[in-house]
Structure formats: C-alpha cells, structure tokens
Amino acid sequence: MEDIIINYLIVGSGLFGAVFAHEAAKRGHSVKVLEKKDHIGGNIYTKEVEGIQVHQYGAHIFHTKMDDIWEYVNQFAEFNNYVNCPVANYNGEIYSLPFNMNTFNKLWGVITPEEAKAKIEEQKKALDLEGNPKNLEEQAISLIGPDVYQKLVKGYTEKQWGKSAKDLPSFIIRRLPVRFTYDNNYFNDPYQGIPVGGYTQIIEKLLDHELIDVEVNCDFFDNQAQYLQSDAKIIFTGMIDQFFNYELGELEYRSLRFENEVLDHDNYQGNAVVNYTDAETPFTRIIEHKHFEMGKGNKNKTVITREYPKTFKRGDDPYYPINDTRNKKLYSDYVKLARSNYPNVIFGGRLGQYRYYNMDQTIMAALQTVKKEFSE
C-alpha cells in the first residue's frame, strides 16, 4: 500500500468508518484507515476472556426493523437469537424492563392490563398534573405514574446524566417503552441478536481487502495539517468540535467508566444486563457477558462489567451526545464551518454527526454516505 495513492483517508475504525472503507474498496478505491486505539472496531470491539466475548465498551445488542440492514450485517457474522430482556434491581427488589405487566404485577399486584392502566391513572390524577410536561420528571410521571418513576426511573436517570430529573429536558424520556403485556423483550424490532464470536470479526471482515490499509495506535491529530494537505478525501468519524480545535466552543457529552472483573462463578447474576435504579449504588448497571452467548466460555468463570457514568472531559471517550438546544445550535454552527472550510471532509458516525446512533442506524448512515459519494 505504500506506493499506492490513497483515495480515501478514514479516521476511525468503528462501524461507520469500516462500512465506508469496505464499500469504497469494493469500488476499486484505495483506502487508509487510522485508528487511535490499539485495536479496530470502535465501541463495538469485543475481546475474548475465559472463552467469553467481552463487550469492552458496554453492552451492544444488534436490533433493527430494516430488512436491508439486517441482510447487510449478516454477510459478516452469524447472529444468535439473543433477546434483550434487562431487569432492574432497586435496593434488592427485582423488576422487569421495559415496564410491562410483570413490572406492574410486582409493584401493585394487578393482573390485567385494565387494572394496571387504572392504577397509573389513579396515581397521575392524585398528582393533578397540568399542561405539557416541562422536564423529564414530569414527562415520566405523566407516562407511568410516581411509583414506577421513583423506583425505576429517577435514580438511574440522574446517575446516567449527572443532573436532577427536574433539570433534564422531557424529550429524553418521551419514548419510554410501556407495555400492557407480559412481554420482557425490550425492543420491538423484528431482527435482534448477538454475533456468534463477538463483534470484532465484523470489523475485521469489513476491512479485509487488498485496497484497505489499517494503522492502529495512530492519532489523526498528531499530523492533522499533513493529512488535510494530501489529495485524499477524508471521512472523519471523531468529534467534530475537536476537528476544529473547539474554536466555536465544546460540545457536551456523557462519558462512561468500565470496571471489569473475572469471577470464579458459572453464573453471577442470571441475566446479561441488570440495571441498578436506586440513587445510592454508584454504577448504573452490571453486564454479565456470557449470557449474550449462553453455553460459550469457561464453565467455572464469568466476566462482569460495572458501568459508571461520568462527566466528560477532554481525553475521555465520549459516549452520549447531549442534544439540548445549546448543543444542537453549536453543532449546526460546526456543520456550516465544515461546509465552507473543508468541502473535502465528510463527517460521519455518532461523533462526527453528533447524534445517538444505534448500530443499524450507523450502518444505514454509512451506506447513505456511500450512495451519495459514488452517485449510485
């Protein structure tokens, strides 16, 4: 690859960058991928520990409604039939998520959907809520009442965002899943699963092409000026505000800290994901990775990850964009700056486009960029 003229320089080897690289190479374009971490895959990277595929950057469950995206990703891995059914632990009380008839039965002893709806309406009526919800707390209570809110929403949400629920915008929880059925499946999507053997193989296969050169431990910003002066078109999947050295201000994110532990247990918590919804527990959830692929791994070992939300600061990994009014305006200003100053740079992915993408949405966005770029 050293003597080949690079057509596309891709910054970041996560899903967006890897899909674009794969599609560009298929069309005969030479591609260079730069990855600042010591491994490819971005936040979907999985690593084998004790025969267990450990999700290094939080639980990733692939799910989608889109037939074409499901068909696309199945080119690169075989998916099992894992269904996401997280549970909530509130001070030792266990509840089903999403909120459904199992949750309501545990809380109130109700059996029928009519009883559950009546209980929620009774609680809401007692609070005498008026007008449109002004914040997350009011929005949540208007949907599921104060009992569910206090035990299963308030503590978890305030830990996740580092703010009082009264200071958070209502839209964050507008799509709170509430079901009046005995169904613990978190997602409504018809396609759902975990790749057998982990996610890293998907990225490896996407980047396995003679026209793709990958360099890890390589930070774009160490030689930004040089890269921008090259003839290669740049696909940038990092933080758009960092690209401009924060000249218009910093976009806000929430970050995470992960604490991994190998235990001498076959089965630690009985579920892949357990959310801790009380305010006192410092972490938001524990992931037990072997439950994503039951039957795999060392029978006498398990790997768990405690997930701690934290305030983002430069140098941290950004996970959740904070899409409030101020940040949306700032992002829009950066987009205008990019269009005027760097027409040869495409900003993509969760960080480049400053939006919360699920994996299927990331693939869709990358393929849309491919279609536009190559005028198909």
Backbone torsions as a table, in degrees:
resi	resn	phi	psi	omega
1	MET	NA	-15.9	-173.6
2	GLU	-61.9	-34.5	-176.1
3	ASP	-94.1	-0.2	-178.6
4	ILE	-90.0	135.4	175.4
5	ILE	-71.1	127.3	-178.1
6	ILE	-81.7	123.4	177.2
7	ASN	-84.5	-39.2	-177.6
8	TYR	-132.1	127.7	174.1
9	LEU	-106.0	116.8	-175.1
10	ILE	-109.0	122.9	-178.5
11	VAL	-98.5	106.2	-178.8
12	GLY	109.4	132.5	-176.8
13	SER	-111.1	27.6	172.8
14	GLY	-75.0	-168.8	-174.6
15	LEU	-58.7	-46.2	-177.9
16	PHE	-60.6	-52.3	-177.9
17	GLY	-63.5	-40.6	-177.5
18	ALA	-68.6	-40.5	178.2
19	VAL	-64.0	-45.1	179.4
20	PHE	-62.6	-43.7	179.9
21	ALA	-58.7	-45.7	-179.5
22	HIS	-60.1	-46.7	-177.0
23	GLU	-70.6	-35.8	178.0
24	ALA	-66.4	-44.4	179.8
25	ALA	-64.0	-38.1	176.8
26	LYS	-57.4	-29.7	-178.4
27	ARG	-92.8	10.2	174.0
28	GLY	90.2	11.1	-179.5
29	HIS	-93.6	139.0	176.6
30	SER	-81.8	138.8	-170.7
31	VAL	-132.9	136.8	171.8
32	LYS	-117.3	127.2	179.5
33	VAL	-111.4	125.6	177.4
34	LEU	-106.2	129.0	179.5
35	GLU	-130.0	120.9	-176.5
36	LYS	-74.3	-25.3	177.2
37	LYS	-77.0	175.0	179.9
38	ASP	-90.7	14.0	178.9
39	HIS	-150.5	159.5	176.2
40	ILE	-87.8	167.0	171.3
41	GLY	110.6	-11.5	-179.2
42	GLY	57.4	-138.8	-174.6
43	ASN	-81.2	-4.7	176.2
44	ILE	-94.8	6.3	-179.7
45	TYR	-58.6	129.8	173.5
46	THR	-120.2	146.4	-176.8
47	LYS	-130.3	134.7	-179.2
48	GLU	-78.6	125.2	176.1
49	VAL	-133.4	122.9	-177.9
50	GLU	54.1	35.8	179.6
51	GLY	75.3	8.4	-177.6
52	ILE	-110.5	133.0	175.7
53	GLN	-78.3	109.3	-176.5
54	VAL	-95.3	123.2	176.4
55	HIS	-76.1	103.2	-170.0
56	GLN	-69.6	-22.2	-176.0
57	TYR	-126.6	44.6	177.1
58	GLY	94.5	160.3	-176.6
59	ALA	-64.7	132.7	176.2
60	HIS	-125.7	112.9	176.7
61	ILE	-113.2	118.9	-178.5
62	PHE	-77.9	130.5	177.9
63	HIS	-151.9	145.1	-179.3
64	THR	-162.5	154.4	171.5
65	LYS	-96.2	-10.9	-170.2
66	MET	-89.7	115.6	-179.2
67	ASP	-57.5	-44.1	-174.8
68	ASP	-68.4	-35.2	179.2
69	ILE	-71.2	-39.7	176.9
70	TRP	-62.5	-42.4	178.0
71	GLU	-64.4	-40.0	-178.1
72	TYR	-63.4	-50.8	-174.3
73	VAL	-69.8	-25.5	179.3
74	ASN	-73.4	-7.0	171.7
75	GLN	-67.1	-25.2	-167.4
76	PHE	-112.9	-3.9	177.7
77	ALA	-165.0	155.2	170.6
78	GLU	-93.0	129.9	-178.4
79	PHE	-101.5	140.1	174.5
80	ASN	-84.3	-172.8	-176.6
81	ASN	-104.2	31.3	179.0
82	TYR	-58.7	134.8	176.8
83	VAL	-119.1	130.6	-176.3
84	ASN	-76.9	111.5	178.8
85	CYS	-131.7	70.9	-179.9
86	PRO	-67.1	158.0	173.9
87	VAL	-124.6	159.3	179.5
88	ALA	-110.1	137.6	174.8
89	ASN	-112.4	110.5	177.0
90	TYR	-112.8	99.7	-179.3
91	ASN	50.2	42.4	177.1
92	GLY	90.4	-8.6	174.3
93	GLU	-90.0	133.3	-176.1
94	ILE	-105.3	129.2	-179.0
95	TYR	-130.1	151.5	178.3
96	SER	-80.5	142.6	171.5
97	LEU	-124.4	145.0	-3.8
98	PRO	-66.8	172.0	-178.1
99	PHE	-61.3	119.7	-177.4
100	ASN	-146.9	-169.3	-175.2
101	MET	-63.6	-29.9	174.7
102	ASN	-63.3	-40.6	177.7
103	THR	-63.2	-48.6	-175.2
104	PHE	-68.2	-34.6	176.7
105	ASN	-64.7	-41.4	179.6
106	LYS	-66.4	-37.9	-177.7
107	LEU	-73.6	-46.9	-167.6
108	TRP	-123.3	-8.4	-177.7
109	GLY	79.6	7.9	179.2
110	VAL	-72.0	153.4	-176.4
111	ILE	-117.6	-37.6	-175.9
112	THR	-102.5	156.6	175.7
113	PRO	-58.0	-37.4	179.7
114	GLU	-61.9	-40.6	178.9
115	GLU	-65.0	-40.9	-179.3
116	ALA	-65.8	-44.6	179.4
117	LYS	-63.3	-40.1	179.9
118	ALA	-64.3	-39.1	180.0
119	LYS	-65.4	-43.9	178.7
120	ILE	-63.1	-45.6	179.7
121	GLU	-63.2	-38.4	177.7
122	GLU	-61.0	-43.2	-179.7
123	GLN	-68.7	-41.2	179.3
124	LYS	-64.9	-40.0	-179.4
125	LYS	-63.7	-37.7	-179.5
126	ALA	-65.0	-26.4	179.6
127	LEU	-86.3	-14.0	176.9
128	ASP	55.6	53.9	178.7
129	LEU	-70.6	137.1	-178.7
130	GLU	-127.6	144.8	172.8
131	GLY	68.9	-170.2	179.2
132	ASN	-75.7	139.7	178.2
133	PRO	-57.3	131.8	-176.3
134	LYS	-93.4	-15.2	-178.9
135	ASN	-153.3	179.1	-176.0
136	LEU	-62.5	-40.3	-178.6
137	GLU	-59.8	-48.6	-179.6
138	GLU	-64.3	-38.5	179.4
139	GLN	-63.0	-46.3	-178.2
140	ALA	-64.4	-45.2	-179.1
141	ILE	-64.9	-34.5	179.2
142	SER	-68.5	-21.7	-179.8
143	LEU	-91.7	-42.8	-171.2
144	ILE	-131.5	4.4	176.5
145	GLY	81.2	168.5	-172.4
146	PRO	-72.5	-30.4	-178.0
147	ASP	-63.5	-53.0	179.6
148	VAL	-63.0	-40.9	-179.3
149	TYR	-59.7	-49.3	-174.7
150	GLN	-65.8	-38.5	-175.7
151	LYS	-87.4	-35.0	-167.9
152	LEU	-119.2	-8.1	-177.6
153	VAL	-118.7	-52.4	-168.4
154	LYS	-56.2	-58.9	-175.1
155	GLY	-62.9	-44.8	-178.9
156	TYR	-62.5	-46.7	-175.9
157	THR	-66.3	-41.2	-179.0
158	GLU	-68.6	-33.1	173.7
159	LYS	-68.0	-42.4	-176.3
160	GLN	-62.5	-41.5	-174.0
161	TRP	-103.7	-8.8	177.5
162	GLY	68.7	24.5	-179.6
163	LYS	-142.6	159.2	172.7
164	SER	-64.3	142.9	178.2
165	ALA	-60.1	-25.4	178.3
166	LYS	-72.7	-16.7	-179.5
167	ASP	-103.3	4.3	180.0
168	LEU	-102.1	144.0	-179.1
169	PRO	-67.2	149.9	-176.3
170	SER	-65.4	-28.7	-173.3
171	PHE	-64.2	-22.2	-178.2
172	ILE	-57.7	-32.6	-173.3
173	ILE	-118.5	17.1	-176.1
174	ARG	-63.3	-29.7	-178.1
175	ARG	-102.3	27.6	179.1
176	LEU	-53.6	118.2	-177.0
177	PRO	-71.9	120.4	176.4
178	VAL	-128.0	123.5	-176.8
179	ARG	-127.1	137.0	177.0
180	PHE	-102.0	48.2	174.6
181	THR	-136.2	162.6	175.7
182	TYR	-88.5	66.0	-175.9
183	ASP	-130.7	116.8	-177.7
184	ASN	-92.2	2.4	178.9
185	ASN	-68.6	118.1	-174.3
186	TYR	-67.9	-35.7	-175.2
187	PHE	-102.0	149.5	175.1
188	ASN	-92.2	-5.4	-173.6
189	ASP	-68.2	141.9	-179.3
190	PRO	-71.8	-22.8	179.7
191	TYR	-111.5	130.3	-176.9
192	GLN	-159.8	144.2	176.9
193	GLY	167.2	178.5	177.4
194	ILE	-121.2	135.3	177.8
195	PRO	-65.5	127.1	178.0
196	VAL	-64.6	118.4	-176.7
197	GLY	96.0	6.4	172.9
198	GLY	90.9	174.1	-175.0
199	TYR	-86.1	-26.1	-173.6
200	THR	-57.7	-35.3	-179.8
201	GLN	-59.0	-31.4	180.0
202	ILE	-64.0	-46.0	179.5
203	ILE	-66.3	-41.2	178.9
204	GLU	-58.4	-43.6	-178.7
205	LYS	-71.3	-36.8	176.9
206	LEU	-61.9	-35.2	-175.1
207	LEU	-95.8	2.6	-178.4
208	ASP	-85.5	85.6	-179.5
209	HIS	-152.8	143.2	-177.0
210	GLU	-63.9	-20.5	179.7
211	LEU	-94.2	4.5	179.8
212	ILE	-112.7	125.4	176.1
213	ASP	-114.6	127.3	-177.1
214	VAL	-115.3	132.3	176.6
215	GLU	-125.8	116.6	177.3
216	VAL	-93.1	172.5	-175.2
217	ASN	53.5	37.0	-177.0
218	CYS	-128.6	110.8	-177.5
219	ASP	-92.9	118.2	179.0
220	PHE	-50.5	-37.5	-173.5
221	PHE	-74.7	-12.2	175.1
222	ASP	-68.9	-27.3	-179.6
223	ASN	-137.8	39.9	-174.1
224	GLN	-57.0	-47.6	-177.2
225	ALA	-60.4	-41.6	179.9
226	GLN	-63.8	-43.8	-179.9
227	TYR	-64.0	-40.2	-178.0
228	LEU	-69.3	-23.3	179.2
229	GLN	-85.9	-10.0	-179.2
230	SER	-74.4	170.8	-180.0
231	ASP	-84.4	-7.1	-177.5
232	ALA	-73.1	143.2	171.6
233	LYS	-80.3	138.6	-173.6
234	ILE	-105.0	132.2	170.4
235	ILE	-107.7	109.3	-173.0
236	PHE	-107.3	117.6	-178.5
237	THR	-111.5	14.2	175.9
238	GLY	-88.8	-164.0	-178.3
239	MET	-73.7	123.3	-176.5
240	ILE	-64.8	-34.1	179.3
241	ASP	-70.4	-32.6	177.0
242	GLN	-68.1	-37.0	178.3
243	PHE	-53.9	-38.5	-179.2
244	PHE	-95.9	17.3	179.4
245	ASN	54.0	34.7	173.8
246	TYR	58.7	29.6	-172.3
247	GLU	-66.3	-23.0	177.1
248	LEU	-99.6	-3.4	-176.4
249	GLY	122.2	168.9	-177.4
250	GLU	-95.8	131.8	169.7
251	LEU	-74.5	150.9	-177.4
252	GLU	-99.0	144.8	176.9
253	TYR	-139.4	164.3	162.9
254	ARG	-106.5	143.2	179.0
255	SER	-113.8	176.9	-179.6
256	LEU	-138.3	151.9	170.9
257	ARG	-123.2	134.5	-177.0
258	PHE	-112.8	135.5	179.9
259	GLU	-120.4	105.4	-176.9
260	ASN	-94.0	146.4	179.3
261	GLU	-148.5	131.7	173.9
262	VAL	-95.1	125.2	-175.6
263	LEU	-116.4	150.2	176.7
264	ASP	-85.2	60.5	178.5
265	HIS	-133.9	150.5	169.6
266	ASP	-81.5	-32.6	-173.0
267	ASN	-152.0	108.0	-173.7
268	TYR	-84.9	-48.6	-173.2
269	GLN	-127.1	-3.6	174.3
270	GLY	78.5	5.6	-179.6
271	ASN	-156.7	152.4	-179.1
272	ALA	-66.7	-40.1	-175.2
273	VAL	-132.2	123.7	173.4
274	VAL	-123.0	118.1	177.8
275	ASN	-86.9	135.8	176.5
276	TYR	-102.8	105.3	-167.4
277	THR	-96.4	-1.1	175.3
278	ASP	-80.3	159.7	-176.7
279	ALA	-77.8	-24.0	-172.0
280	GLU	-77.9	-36.6	178.4
281	THR	-66.9	125.4	-172.4
282	PRO	-72.5	-23.9	179.1
283	PHE	-97.3	160.0	-178.6
284	THR	-92.0	-29.4	-179.0
285	ARG	-160.6	161.4	171.5
286	ILE	-119.1	130.0	177.0
287	ILE	-104.9	128.4	172.0
288	GLU	-111.4	105.4	-163.4
289	HIS	-67.9	-30.0	-175.4
290	LYS	-66.0	-20.3	-179.7
291	HIS	-73.8	-13.5	174.0
292	PHE	-71.2	-28.8	179.0
293	GLU	-135.9	73.0	-176.1
294	MET	-59.1	139.7	-178.3
295	GLY	95.3	-9.3	179.4
296	LYS	-98.3	154.9	171.6
297	GLY	89.8	174.8	179.8
298	ASN	-62.6	125.1	-177.5
299	LYS	-67.6	-21.1	-177.0
300	ASN	-103.5	7.8	-178.6
301	LYS	-133.2	155.1	169.8
302	THR	-145.8	157.0	179.7
303	VAL	-120.6	125.7	177.3
304	ILE	-118.5	154.1	177.0
305	THR	-131.2	123.7	171.4
306	ARG	-92.3	135.3	-173.8
307	GLU	-112.6	118.9	-178.1
308	TYR	-113.6	115.4	173.1
309	PRO	-67.7	152.0	179.1
310	LYS	-152.0	157.9	175.1
311	THR	-68.0	130.3	-179.5
312	PHE	-75.0	136.7	169.4
313	LYS	-137.2	159.3	-177.7
314	ARG	-52.7	134.3	-177.4
315	GLY	101.8	-21.5	175.5
316	ASP	-79.6	163.4	171.8
317	ASP	-82.2	125.3	177.3
318	PRO	-82.9	131.6	-177.9
319	TYR	-114.7	-47.8	-173.8
320	TYR	-120.4	113.7	172.9
321	PRO	-66.2	143.4	178.8
322	ILE	-100.0	93.2	-169.9
323	ASN	-85.6	55.9	174.6
324	ASP	-87.9	-179.3	-174.5
325	THR	-59.0	-45.0	-177.4
326	ARG	-62.3	-45.5	-177.4
327	ASN	-72.7	-34.4	175.9
328	LYS	-62.7	-41.3	178.7
329	LYS	-65.2	-43.5	-179.3
330	LEU	-65.0	-42.6	177.4
331	TYR	-60.4	-43.6	179.1
332	SER	-59.3	-38.0	178.1
333	ASP	-66.0	-38.4	177.6
334	TYR	-67.0	-36.5	177.7
335	VAL	-62.2	-42.9	178.2
336	LYS	-62.8	-40.6	178.9
337	LEU	-64.3	-39.8	179.9
338	ALA	-64.9	-43.1	-178.3
339	ARG	-65.1	-36.1	-177.4
340	SER	-82.2	-35.7	-173.3
341	ASN	-99.8	-28.3	-174.8
342	TYR	-135.8	66.8	179.9
343	PRO	-64.9	-15.8	-178.5
344	ASN	-93.0	8.5	178.7
345	VAL	-116.0	129.1	174.8
346	ILE	-104.5	124.8	178.8
347	PHE	-97.6	126.4	-175.4
348	GLY	-142.1	167.7	177.7
349	GLY	83.5	-178.7	-175.4
350	ARG	-60.7	-37.5	-176.8
351	LEU	-87.7	-40.4	-179.7
352	GLY	-68.3	-29.2	-179.4
353	GLN	-109.9	3.4	174.3
354	TYR	47.1	58.6	175.8
355	ARG	-151.0	154.6	-179.1
356	TYR	-83.0	106.7	177.6
357	TYR	-100.5	135.9	160.8
358	ASN	-76.7	170.1	-176.4
359	MET	-62.2	-41.1	-179.7
360	ASP	-65.9	-35.6	178.1
361	GLN	-68.1	-34.6	177.2
362	THR	-64.4	-45.1	178.3
363	ILE	-63.0	-43.6	179.3
364	MET	-60.4	-44.9	-179.9
365	ALA	-63.4	-39.7	178.7
366	ALA	-65.0	-43.3	-179.8
367	LEU	-68.0	-33.8	174.9
368	GLN	-65.4	-39.3	176.9
369	THR	-64.5	-41.3	176.7
370	VAL	-59.4	-46.8	-178.8
371	LYS	-60.4	-43.3	179.4
372	LYS	-67.9	-42.0	-176.3
373	GLU	-66.7	-37.9	-175.5
374	PHE	-105.3	12.5	171.6
375	SER	49.5	52.9	-179.4
376	GLU	-88.6	NA	NA
